Amino acid sequence: MHPTKLAVAALLAGTAACLAVMYALQEPPGGAPARVRAATEPAENAPAAAAPAPAPQASEDESDLLAALARSAEAHEQALRDSILRIGEDDALPLQPRLDRYREAVEAAREAGPEAPFLEHPAMLAEVFLRMDGVQRELAALSPTARSGELAHIRRELGFDEEAIARMEAIDERREARWQNGLAYMQDRARLTGSFAGDALEAELRALRDAYFHHEAGTIEAEERDGFLRFERPRIYGRN
């Protein structure tokens, strides 16, 4: 699946369940539903040892209301998904206009539809935006200093406070150092695989992993034994 579509799907996957719970607990006109009152209020003058009465089924009007709300939530979610995918797939958009359109789509979703918890989580919103191919292309073309500033700007625009921005900047620095170390390792690894074979190659690679990764060398070796080279996977700035 395309990375942007995958990120959007992950972002919205739990929305329907969250909304269903909120709607089910929503108080209709006239007070709490009978099934909620039955569960929270003791029956007047009921014998102490009496078994609880079965909760009544939702009325037809309540069922119709919940069904209508669920349809509205589904349509709202689909509209937001389509809007985000259009923004992500527009290769002509520079970074700032893309961010502006993304923020506008999120704000429109907040104003036009039923409450959706994920819209209030900056980290989830940033996850989707940073996985857009166009965003990654522009971030990759920047110097480390400029990229750090751009990531801080994106997070600020999507609702991160200054403390969270500083925390994420420190995480980004550790990620960058790990990637640079890993890429240097991959260059030396390629040199060794071109010069050695068999047991001699394994011994050389083991020593190389120890030199680059120290206590993580065993994990890297196990991954490579399974055919996974972590530093050949796509780099997603601000994410890994």
C-alpha positions as CSV (number, residue, x, y, z in Angstrom):
1,M,0.0,0.0,0.0
2,H,1.2,3.5,-0.7
3,P,2.8,5.1,2.4
4,T,0.4,8.0,2.5
5,K,-2.6,5.7,2.2
6,L,-1.2,3.4,4.8
7,A,-0.7,6.3,7.2
8,V,-4.2,7.7,6.6
9,A,-5.7,4.2,7.1
10,A,-3.8,3.8,10.4
11,L,-4.8,7.3,11.5
12,L,-8.5,6.7,10.9
13,A,-8.7,3.0,11.7
14,G,-10.0,3.5,15.3
15,T,-12.2,6.4,14.6
16,A,-15.4,4.5,13.9
17,A,-15.1,2.5,17.1
18,C,-14.4,5.7,19.2
19,L,-17.4,7.5,17.6
20,A,-19.7,4.5,18.2
21,V,-18.9,4.5,21.9
22,M,-19.4,8.3,22.1
23,Y,-22.7,8.1,20.3
24,A,-23.9,5.2,22.4
25,L,-23.2,7.2,25.6
26,Q,-24.6,10.4,24.2
27,E,-27.6,11.7,26.3
28,P,-30.7,12.1,24.1
29,P,-33.5,14.7,24.8
30,G,-35.3,13.9,28.1
31,G,-32.3,12.6,30.0
32,A,-30.1,9.5,30.0
33,P,-31.3,6.4,28.2
34,A,-33.2,4.0,30.3
35,R,-30.5,1.3,29.8
36,V,-27.9,3.7,31.3
37,R,-30.2,4.7,34.2
38,A,-31.0,1.1,34.9
39,A,-27.3,0.4,35.3
40,T,-26.5,3.4,37.5
41,E,-29.6,4.1,39.6
42,P,-31.0,1.6,42.1
43,A,-34.7,0.8,41.7
44,E,-36.9,2.6,44.3
45,N,-38.1,0.4,47.1
46,A,-36.5,-2.7,45.5
47,P,-35.7,-5.6,47.9
48,A,-32.0,-5.8,48.8
49,A,-31.6,-9.3,47.5
50,A,-33.6,-8.8,44.3
51,A,-31.9,-9.8,41.0
52,P,-31.2,-6.9,38.7
53,A,-33.9,-6.4,36.1
54,P,-32.7,-7.0,32.5
55,A,-31.8,-3.7,30.7
56,P,-34.5,-2.7,28.2
57,Q,-33.6,-2.7,24.5
58,A,-33.0,0.7,22.8
59,S,-36.2,2.2,21.5
60,E,-36.7,2.4,17.7
61,D,-36.1,6.2,17.8
62,E,-32.8,5.7,19.6
63,S,-31.7,3.0,17.2
64,D,-32.6,5.3,14.2
65,L,-30.6,8.1,15.9
66,L,-27.5,5.9,16.4
67,A,-27.7,4.6,12.8
68,A,-27.9,8.1,11.4
69,L,-25.0,9.3,13.5
70,A,-22.9,6.3,12.4
71,R,-23.7,7.1,8.8
72,S,-22.7,10.7,9.3
73,A,-19.5,9.7,11.0
74,E,-18.6,7.3,8.2
75,A,-19.3,10.0,5.5
76,H,-17.3,12.6,7.4
77,E,-14.4,10.2,7.8
78,Q,-14.4,9.3,4.1
79,A,-14.4,13.0,3.1
80,L,-11.4,13.7,5.3
81,R,-9.6,10.6,4.0
82,D,-10.2,11.7,0.4
83,S,-9.1,15.3,1.1
84,I,-5.8,14.1,2.8
85,L,-5.0,11.7,0.0
86,R,-5.5,14.5,-2.6
87,I,-3.1,16.7,-0.7
88,G,-0.5,13.9,-0.4
89,E,-0.7,12.9,-4.1
90,D,-0.4,16.4,-5.5
91,D,3.3,16.4,-6.6
92,A,3.1,20.1,-7.6
93,L,2.6,21.4,-4.1
94,P,5.6,22.9,-2.3
95,L,6.0,22.1,1.4
96,Q,4.4,25.2,2.9
97,P,1.3,25.3,0.7
98,R,0.9,21.5,1.3
99,L,1.0,22.1,5.0
100,D,-1.5,25.0,4.7
101,R,-3.9,22.8,2.8
102,Y,-3.5,20.0,5.2
103,R,-4.2,22.2,8.2
104,E,-7.3,23.6,6.4
105,A,-8.6,20.1,5.8
106,V,-8.2,19.2,9.5
107,E,-9.9,22.5,10.6
108,A,-12.7,21.9,8.2
109,A,-13.2,18.4,9.5
110,R,-13.3,19.7,13.1
111,E,-15.9,22.2,12.2
112,A,-18.1,20.3,9.8
113,G,-18.4,16.8,11.3
114,P,-19.0,14.9,14.5
115,E,-16.3,14.9,17.1
116,A,-13.2,12.7,16.2
117,P,-10.6,12.3,18.9
118,F,-7.7,11.8,16.6
119,L,-8.1,15.4,15.2
120,E,-7.0,16.6,18.6
121,H,-3.7,14.6,18.7
122,P,-0.9,16.5,17.1
123,A,1.4,13.5,16.9
124,M,-1.2,11.5,14.9
125,L,-1.7,14.5,12.5
126,A,2.0,14.9,12.1
127,E,2.4,11.1,11.4
128,V,0.2,11.4,8.3
129,F,1.7,14.6,7.0
130,L,5.3,13.5,7.4
131,R,4.6,10.3,5.5
132,M,3.6,12.1,2.3
133,D,6.1,11.6,-0.5
134,G,6.3,15.2,-1.4
135,V,7.0,16.2,2.2
136,Q,9.8,13.7,2.4
137,R,11.4,14.8,-0.9
138,E,11.6,18.3,0.3
139,L,12.9,17.4,3.8
140,A,15.6,15.1,2.3
141,A,16.8,18.0,0.1
142,L,17.5,20.2,3.1
143,S,20.6,20.5,5.2
144,P,20.3,18.9,8.7
145,T,20.0,22.4,10.3
146,A,17.4,23.6,7.8
147,R,15.5,20.2,8.1
148,S,15.4,20.5,11.9
149,G,13.9,24.0,11.6
150,E,11.3,22.8,9.1
151,L,10.3,19.9,11.3
152,A,9.9,22.2,14.2
153,H,7.7,24.5,12.1
154,I,5.5,21.6,10.9
155,R,5.0,20.3,14.4
156,R,4.2,23.8,15.7
157,E,1.6,24.3,12.9
158,L,0.0,21.0,13.8
159,G,-0.4,21.8,17.5
160,F,2.8,20.7,19.3
161,D,3.7,22.9,22.2
162,E,7.3,24.2,22.5
163,E,8.2,21.6,25.1
164,A,7.1,18.8,22.8
165,I,8.9,20.4,19.9
166,A,12.2,20.5,21.8
167,R,11.7,16.9,22.9
168,M,11.1,15.7,19.3
169,E,14.1,17.7,18.1
170,A,16.3,15.7,20.6
171,I,14.8,12.5,19.3
172,D,15.4,13.6,15.7
173,E,19.1,14.2,16.5
174,R,19.5,10.7,17.9
175,R,17.8,9.3,14.9
176,E,20.1,11.2,12.6
177,A,23.2,10.1,14.4
178,R,21.9,6.5,14.2
179,W,21.2,6.7,10.5
180,Q,24.6,8.3,9.7
181,N,26.3,5.5,11.7
182,G,24.2,2.9,9.9
183,L,25.0,4.3,6.5
184,A,28.7,4.3,7.2
185,Y,28.4,0.7,8.3
186,M,26.6,-0.3,5.1
187,Q,29.5,1.2,3.0
188,D,32.0,-0.8,5.0
189,R,29.8,-3.9,4.8
190,A,29.6,-3.6,1.0
191,R,33.4,-3.4,0.9
192,L,33.8,-6.5,3.0
193,T,31.2,-8.6,1.0
194,G,33.2,-7.7,-2.1
195,S,36.5,-8.9,-0.6
196,F,35.6,-11.9,1.6
197,A,33.4,-15.0,1.5
198,G,32.3,-17.8,3.7
199,D,33.5,-18.0,7.3
200,A,36.1,-15.3,6.7
201,L,33.3,-12.9,5.6
202,E,31.2,-13.8,8.7
203,A,34.1,-13.1,11.0
204,E,34.8,-9.8,9.3
205,L,31.2,-8.8,9.5
206,R,30.9,-9.7,13.1
207,A,33.9,-7.5,14.0
208,L,32.4,-4.7,11.9
209,R,29.0,-4.9,13.6
210,D,30.7,-4.9,17.0
211,A,32.7,-1.8,16.0
212,Y,29.6,0.1,14.8
213,F,26.8,-1.1,17.0
214,H,28.4,-2.4,20.3
215,H,25.6,-3.9,22.4
216,E,23.2,-3.8,19.5
217,A,25.5,-5.9,17.3
218,G,23.7,-9.1,18.1
219,T,20.3,-7.6,17.0
220,I,21.8,-6.4,13.8
221,E,23.3,-9.8,13.1
222,A,19.9,-11.5,13.7
223,E,18.2,-9.1,11.4
224,E,20.7,-9.7,8.6
225,R,20.4,-13.4,9.0
226,D,16.7,-13.0,8.3
227,G,17.5,-10.9,5.2
228,F,16.5,-7.6,6.8
229,L,18.9,-4.7,6.4
230,R,17.5,-1.9,8.5
231,F,19.5,0.9,6.8
232,E,18.2,0.0,3.4
233,R,14.6,0.7,4.4
234,P,13.2,4.1,3.5
235,R,14.2,7.0,5.6
236,I,11.2,9.0,6.9
237,Y,12.4,12.3,8.4
238,G,10.7,13.1,11.6
239,R,9.5,9.5,11.9
240,N,12.5,7.1,12.0
